[in-house]
Amino acid sequence: MAVVETEQHGEIFVIRMNRPDALNALNNELRTELSEAWNHYEDSKDLEVAIFTGSGRGFCAGEDMKEALQAGKPGFSKPTAKPDPFMKETLTKPVICAINGFAMGGGFMLVEKTDLRLAVKGTLFEMSEAKRWMLGGWNHGHVANLPFPIATEMAFAFRITSERMYELGFVNRLVEADQLMPEAMKMAEHLLTLPPAARVNTLHMMKSMRPNPAAPYHKLAKALHEHGALSDRMESRAAFAEKRKPVWKGWEKPEDRYNMPTLESVSNS
């Protein structure tokens, strides 16, 4: 069974993650096949709009914890195949996200890379970085242009319903489960009624205007990702896989808690 299924409906390309028993968690096989699908979409002269969705009751649960534990390190290995234009955000064609269920961690990050979004009512979203790394998802609320307290809530890995995400403007449409793909197809068909240059140019303009934190904040984030007991990253994954409460170390040296990297210190490094 392929972990990525694709369908072509005229100029519309459907990409469906297909690891339903794992809530479409991102293992290396799934990431590799997604990259191949996105490259096919970008390079094809016959495809103009993509719909991105998942099978089963989850859109994507994020990082595959079991694979990380087997590898003995957190996160993903770098794929050796052709770079993924979706993950690199170099796609020149629009992507509609049809969110069929849970969008957690890396799954949430997949959603935010899309251009238009529909979600099934009652779906849960979570930016899980604070649970798995030394720094929470600090930039996601900023990129989504959300108010500071909402961005902070998101960074601290609170779960947020699709209804609230719709109210916040992160999701374009709320639908019943049986209407998810029909409504996504309607949105795709609307895009295809536009003059091709208008569709391409508008997408390019909208992506160019997306907020992006300034370079010094990225440098500070890199330093903060190393600020703490790095063993806690694997403890988080082990506790998740073993369904137990994690035992945190916190810092290698207790005084490190108060020796915080700052914008000034990273700018001078």
C-alpha positions as a LaTeX table, in Angstrom:
\begin{tabular}{lrrr}
\hline
Residue & $x$ (\AA) & $y$ (\AA) & $z$ (\AA) \\
\hline
Met1 & 0.00 & 0.00 & 0.00 \\
Ala2 & 1.47 & 3.34 & $-1.08$ \\
Val3 & 1.98 & 5.82 & 1.77 \\
Val4 & 1.10 & 8.63 & $-0.65$ \\
Glu5 & $-1.86$ & 8.35 & $-3.00$ \\
Thr6 & $-2.39$ & 10.76 & $-5.89$ \\
Glu7 & $-5.30$ & 11.45 & $-8.20$ \\
Gln8 & $-5.62$ & 13.69 & $-11.24$ \\
His9 & $-8.92$ & 15.39 & $-12.02$ \\
Gly10 & $-8.22$ & 17.44 & $-15.11$ \\
Glu11 & $-5.84$ & 20.18 & $-13.96$ \\
Ile12 & $-6.45$ & 19.37 & $-10.27$ \\
Phe13 & $-3.96$ & 17.13 & $-8.45$ \\
Val14 & $-4.95$ & 15.43 & $-5.18$ \\
Ile15 & $-2.13$ & 14.37 & $-2.85$ \\
Arg16 & $-3.25$ & 12.16 & 0.05 \\
Met17 & $-1.03$ & 10.94 & 2.89 \\
Asn18 & $-1.88$ & 7.30 & 3.51 \\
Arg19 & $-0.60$ & 5.98 & 6.85 \\
Pro20 & $-3.99$ & 5.99 & 8.60 \\
Asp21 & $-2.99$ & 3.58 & 11.37 \\
Ala22 & $-0.21$ & 6.01 & 12.37 \\
Leu23 & $-2.37$ & 9.14 & 11.90 \\
Asn24 & $-0.16$ & 9.84 & 8.85 \\
Ala25 & 2.89 & 10.46 & 11.04 \\
Leu26 & 5.87 & 11.65 & 9.03 \\
Asn27 & 8.42 & 8.89 & 8.65 \\
Asn28 & 11.20 & 9.03 & 6.06 \\
Glu29 & 9.24 & 6.93 & 3.56 \\
Leu30 & 6.26 & 9.28 & 3.68 \\
Arg31 & 8.45 & 12.38 & 3.40 \\
Thr32 & 10.28 & 10.94 & 0.41 \\
Glu33 & 7.07 & 10.07 & $-1.44$ \\
Leu34 & 5.55 & 13.46 & $-0.65$ \\
Ser35 & 8.64 & 15.12 & $-2.12$ \\
Glu36 & 8.21 & 13.07 & $-5.30$ \\
Ala37 & 4.54 & 14.05 & $-5.55$ \\
Trp38 & 5.23 & 17.74 & $-5.01$ \\
Asn39 & 8.01 & 17.71 & $-7.60$ \\
His40 & 5.66 & 16.04 & $-10.08$ \\
Tyr41 & 3.03 & 18.71 & $-9.40$ \\
Glu42 & 5.47 & 21.59 & $-9.81$ \\
Asp43 & 7.05 & 20.20 & $-12.98$ \\
Ser44 & 3.84 & 19.09 & $-14.72$ \\
Lys45 & 2.49 & 21.22 & $-17.56$ \\
Asp46 & $-0.96$ & 19.68 & $-17.06$ \\
Leu47 & $-1.52$ & 20.38 & $-13.34$ \\
Glu48 & $-2.47$ & 23.80 & $-11.97$ \\
Val49 & $-4.05$ & 23.35 & $-8.51$ \\
Ala50 & $-3.29$ & 20.84 & $-5.75$ \\
Ile51 & $-5.46$ & 19.55 & $-2.91$ \\
Phe52 & $-3.47$ & 18.16 & 0.03 \\
Thr53 & $-5.21$ & 15.85 & 2.51 \\
Gly54 & $-4.84$ & 12.70 & 4.62 \\
Ser55 & $-6.56$ & 9.36 & 4.95 \\
Gly56 & $-8.27$ & 8.09 & 8.09 \\
Arg57 & $-9.09$ & 10.20 & 11.13 \\
Gly58 & $-5.95$ & 12.33 & 11.11 \\
Phe59 & $-4.43$ & 14.76 & 8.65 \\
Cys60 & $-0.94$ & 14.32 & 10.12 \\
Ala61 & 0.33 & 13.63 & 13.65 \\
Gly62 & 3.78 & 15.07 & 12.94 \\
Glu63 & 7.10 & 13.35 & 13.54 \\
Asp64 & 7.07 & 9.55 & 13.69 \\
Met65 & 8.28 & 9.06 & 17.29 \\
Lys66 & 8.97 & 5.36 & 16.86 \\
Glu67 & 11.29 & 6.00 & 13.93 \\
Ala68 & 13.09 & 8.73 & 15.90 \\
Leu69 & 13.64 & 6.34 & 18.80 \\
Gln70 & 14.98 & 3.67 & 16.45 \\
Ala71 & 17.37 & 6.23 & 14.94 \\
Gly72 & 18.44 & 7.40 & 18.39 \\
Lys73 & 18.04 & 11.07 & 17.51 \\
Pro74 & 15.12 & 13.50 & 17.24 \\
Gly75 & 13.79 & 15.04 & 14.07 \\
Phe76 & 14.17 & 13.97 & 10.47 \\
Ser77 & 17.11 & 12.81 & 8.43 \\
Lys78 & 17.79 & 14.92 & 5.36 \\
Pro79 & 16.29 & 13.33 & 2.25 \\
Thr80 & 18.75 & 12.44 & $-0.48$ \\
Ala81 & 16.25 & 12.86 & $-3.28$ \\
Lys82 & 15.45 & 16.05 & $-5.21$ \\
Pro83 & 14.59 & 18.94 & $-2.84$ \\
Asp84 & 10.91 & 19.15 & $-1.88$ \\
Pro85 & 9.43 & 22.36 & $-3.36$ \\
Phe86 & 6.53 & 22.25 & $-0.89$ \\
Met87 & 8.77 & 22.13 & 2.18 \\
Lys88 & 11.19 & 24.66 & 0.66 \\
Glu89 & 8.19 & 26.89 & $-0.13$ \\
Thr90 & 9.25 & 27.33 & $-3.75$ \\
Leu91 & 6.03 & 26.01 & $-5.32$ \\
Thr92 & 4.68 & 28.35 & $-7.98$ \\
Lys93 & 1.23 & 26.73 & $-7.96$ \\
Pro94 & $-1.49$ & 26.97 & $-5.26$ \\
Val95 & $-2.16$ & 24.31 & $-2.63$ \\
Ile96 & $-5.53$ & 23.84 & $-0.95$ \\
Cys97 & $-5.33$ & 21.93 & 2.35 \\
Ala98 & $-8.28$ & 19.65 & 3.14 \\
Ile99 & $-7.75$ & 18.93 & 6.84 \\
Asn100 & $-9.61$ & 15.73 & 7.65 \\
Gly101 & $-8.48$ & 15.37 & 11.28 \\
Phe102 & $-5.69$ & 15.96 & 13.81 \\
Ala103 & $-2.94$ & 18.35 & 12.61 \\
Met104 & $-0.17$ & 18.13 & 15.21 \\
Gly105 & 3.43 & 19.31 & 15.28 \\
Gly106 & 4.92 & 18.66 & 11.88 \\
Gly107 & 1.37 & 18.13 & 10.61 \\
Phe108 & 0.49 & 21.65 & 11.72 \\
Met109 & 3.56 & 22.90 & 9.87 \\
Leu110 & 2.33 & 21.19 & 6.70 \\
Val111 & $-0.97$ & 23.05 & 7.01 \\
Glu112 & 0.68 & 26.44 & 7.44 \\
Lys113 & 2.68 & 25.97 & 4.22 \\
Thr114 & $-0.55$ & 25.74 & 2.22 \\
Asp115 & $-2.40$ & 28.68 & 0.66 \\
Leu116 & $-6.08$ & 27.94 & 1.33 \\
Arg117 & $-7.49$ & 25.69 & 4.06 \\
Leu118 & $-10.65$ & 23.75 & 4.84 \\
Ala119 & $-11.07$ & 21.78 & 8.06 \\
Val120 & $-13.59$ & 19.27 & 9.31 \\
Lys121 & $-15.54$ & 20.55 & 12.30 \\
Gly122 & $-14.09$ & 19.41 & 15.61 \\
Thr123 & $-10.57$ & 18.92 & 14.27 \\
Leu124 & $-7.74$ & 19.60 & 16.74 \\
Phe125 & $-4.61$ & 21.58 & 15.94 \\
Glu126 & $-1.42$ & 21.67 & 18.02 \\
Met127 & 2.02 & 23.14 & 17.42 \\
Ser128 & 3.91 & 20.53 & 19.47 \\
Glu129 & 7.50 & 21.85 & 19.42 \\
Ala130 & 7.44 & 22.87 & 23.09 \\
Lys131 & 6.79 & 19.22 & 23.99 \\
Arg132 & 9.67 & 17.81 & 21.92 \\
Trp133 & 12.45 & 20.39 & 21.71 \\
Met134 & 14.21 & 23.09 & 23.76 \\
Leu135 & 12.07 & 25.84 & 22.23 \\
Gly136 & 8.38 & 26.04 & 21.42 \\
Gly137 & 6.94 & 26.99 & 18.04 \\
Trp138 & 7.82 & 30.65 & 18.40 \\
Asn139 & 7.43 & 31.70 & 14.77 \\
His140 & 4.18 & 30.02 & 13.73 \\
Gly141 & 1.78 & 32.55 & 15.17 \\
His142 & 3.91 & 35.33 & 13.73 \\
Val143 & 3.83 & 33.81 & 10.24 \\
Ala144 & 0.05 & 33.39 & 10.60 \\
Asn145 & $-0.19$ & 37.07 & 11.60 \\
Leu146 & $-1.95$ & 36.19 & 14.87 \\
Pro147 & $-2.11$ & 38.45 & 17.96 \\
Phe148 & 0.65 & 38.02 & 20.56 \\
Pro149 & $-1.38$ & 36.07 & 23.18 \\
Ile150 & $-2.68$ & 33.67 & 20.53 \\
Ala151 & 0.79 & 33.18 & 19.08 \\
Thr152 & 2.06 & 32.54 & 22.63 \\
Glu153 & $-0.71$ & 30.01 & 23.29 \\
Met154 & 0.24 & 28.26 & 20.09 \\
Ala155 & 3.96 & 28.29 & 21.00 \\
Phe156 & 3.18 & 26.64 & 24.35 \\
Ala157 & 1.54 & 23.69 & 22.54 \\
Phe158 & $-2.05$ & 24.26 & 23.64 \\
Arg159 & $-4.57$ & 22.39 & 21.52 \\
Ile160 & $-6.91$ & 24.56 & 19.46 \\
Thr161 & $-10.12$ & 23.46 & 17.74 \\
Ser162 & $-10.83$ & 24.01 & 14.07 \\
Glu163 & $-13.75$ & 26.22 & 15.10 \\
Arg164 & $-11.40$ & 28.57 & 16.91 \\
Met165 & $-8.82$ & 28.43 & 14.13 \\
Tyr166 & $-11.59$ & 29.49 & 11.76 \\
Glu167 & $-12.47$ & 32.41 & 14.04 \\
Leu168 & $-8.80$ & 33.42 & 14.14 \\
Gly169 & $-8.57$ & 33.40 & 10.35 \\
Phe170 & $-6.14$ & 30.47 & 10.10 \\
Val171 & $-8.74$ & 28.30 & 8.32 \\
Asn172 & $-10.88$ & 29.50 & 5.40 \\
Arg173 & $-13.80$ & 27.06 & 5.65 \\
Leu174 & $-15.36$ & 24.74 & 8.24 \\
Val175 & $-17.19$ & 21.73 & 6.81 \\
Glu176 & $-18.78$ & 18.44 & 7.73 \\
Ala177 & $-16.56$ & 15.43 & 7.05 \\
Asp178 & $-18.53$ & 14.27 & 4.01 \\
Gln179 & $-18.25$ & 17.73 & 2.43 \\
Leu180 & $-14.49$ & 18.17 & 2.84 \\
Met181 & $-13.35$ & 17.00 & $-0.58$ \\
Pro182 & $-16.39$ & 18.34 & $-2.50$ \\
Glu183 & $-15.77$ & 21.81 & $-1.02$ \\
Ala184 & $-12.04$ & 21.57 & $-1.69$ \\
Met185 & $-12.82$ & 20.68 & $-5.32$ \\
Lys186 & $-15.11$ & 23.72 & $-5.57$ \\
Met187 & $-12.29$ & 25.97 & $-4.38$ \\
Ala188 & $-9.90$ & 24.38 & $-6.88$ \\
Glu189 & $-12.40$ & 24.78 & $-9.70$ \\
His190 & $-12.81$ & 28.47 & $-8.82$ \\
Leu191 & $-9.06$ & 29.00 & $-9.09$ \\
Leu192 & $-9.13$ & 27.41 & $-12.52$ \\
Thr193 & $-11.70$ & 29.97 & $-13.74$ \\
Leu194 & $-9.14$ & 32.75 & $-13.25$ \\
Pro195 & $-6.78$ & 33.91 & $-16.02$ \\
Pro196 & $-3.63$ & 31.77 & $-15.68$ \\
Ala197 & $-1.35$ & 34.80 & $-15.27$ \\
Ala198 & $-3.63$ & 36.28 & $-12.61$ \\
Arg199 & $-3.59$ & 33.02 & $-10.64$ \\
Val200 & 0.20 & 32.69 & $-10.82$ \\
Asn201 & 0.93 & 36.37 & $-10.17$ \\
Thr202 & $-1.53$ & 36.63 & $-7.28$ \\
Leu203 & $-0.05$ & 33.61 & $-5.54$ \\
His204 & 3.44 & 35.04 & $-5.98$ \\
Met205 & 2.34 & 38.39 & $-4.52$ \\
Met206 & 0.55 & 36.85 & $-1.54$ \\
Lys207 & 3.51 & 34.65 & $-0.67$ \\
Ser208 & 5.86 & 37.62 & $-0.96$ \\
Met209 & 3.83 & 39.50 & 1.67 \\
Arg210 & 3.74 & 36.73 & 4.28 \\
Pro211 & 5.29 & 37.84 & 7.58 \\
Asn212 & 8.72 & 36.42 & 8.35 \\
Pro213 & 10.70 & 37.03 & 11.54 \\
Ala214 & 13.88 & 39.05 & 11.03 \\
Ala215 & 17.24 & 37.26 & 10.87 \\
Pro216 & 18.32 & 38.10 & 14.49 \\
Tyr217 & 15.28 & 36.21 & 15.83 \\
His218 & 16.24 & 33.13 & 13.84 \\
Lys219 & 19.74 & 33.34 & 15.36 \\
Leu220 & 18.26 & 33.64 & 18.85 \\
Ala221 & 15.96 & 30.69 & 18.19 \\
Lys222 & 18.94 & 28.58 & 17.08 \\
Ala223 & 20.74 & 29.39 & 20.34 \\
Leu224 & 17.66 & 28.63 & 22.44 \\
His225 & 17.26 & 25.24 & 20.75 \\
Glu226 & 20.59 & 24.32 & 22.39 \\
His227 & 19.81 & 25.96 & 25.75 \\
Gly228 & 18.88 & 23.10 & 28.08 \\
Ala229 & 19.50 & 19.42 & 28.67 \\
Leu230 & 19.39 & 18.04 & 25.14 \\
Ser231 & 18.66 & 14.58 & 26.55 \\
Asp232 & 15.14 & 15.84 & 27.34 \\
Arg233 & 14.39 & 15.78 & 23.61 \\
Met234 & 14.69 & 11.99 & 23.45 \\
Glu235 & 13.06 & 11.60 & 26.88 \\
Ser236 & 9.99 & 13.34 & 25.44 \\
Arg237 & 9.84 & 10.88 & 22.57 \\
Ala238 & 10.47 & 7.85 & 24.75 \\
Ala239 & 7.76 & 8.88 & 27.21 \\
Phe240 & 5.31 & 9.42 & 24.35 \\
Ala241 & 6.05 & 5.99 & 22.85 \\
Glu242 & 5.89 & 4.27 & 26.25 \\
Lys243 & 2.75 & 6.16 & 27.30 \\
Arg244 & 4.26 & 7.41 & 30.56 \\
Lys245 & 5.01 & 10.74 & 32.22 \\
Pro246 & 8.40 & 12.13 & 31.16 \\
Val247 & 11.21 & 12.64 & 33.67 \\
Trp248 & 12.87 & 15.94 & 32.76 \\
Lys249 & 16.44 & 16.98 & 33.50 \\
Gly250 & 15.94 & 20.63 & 32.54 \\
Trp251 & 19.49 & 21.96 & 32.36 \\
Glu252 & 22.93 & 20.37 & 32.50 \\
Lys253 & 23.87 & 23.02 & 35.09 \\
Pro254 & 21.12 & 24.61 & 37.23 \\
Glu255 & 22.61 & 28.08 & 36.72 \\
Asp256 & 22.13 & 27.78 & 32.95 \\
Arg257 & 18.45 & 28.53 & 33.52 \\
Tyr258 & 19.38 & 32.14 & 34.27 \\
Asn259 & 22.10 & 32.50 & 31.65 \\
Met260 & 19.81 & 33.12 & 28.72 \\
Pro261 & 20.95 & 33.84 & 25.18 \\
Thr262 & 19.79 & 37.28 & 24.07 \\
Leu263 & 19.43 & 39.13 & 20.79 \\
Glu264 & 22.55 & 41.09 & 21.71 \\
Ser265 & 24.63 & 38.02 & 22.55 \\
Val266 & 23.73 & 36.13 & 19.36 \\
Ser267 & 24.27 & 39.25 & 17.23 \\
Asn268 & 27.82 & 39.57 & 18.59 \\
Ser269 & 28.66 & 35.88 & 18.18 \\
\hline
\end{tabular}
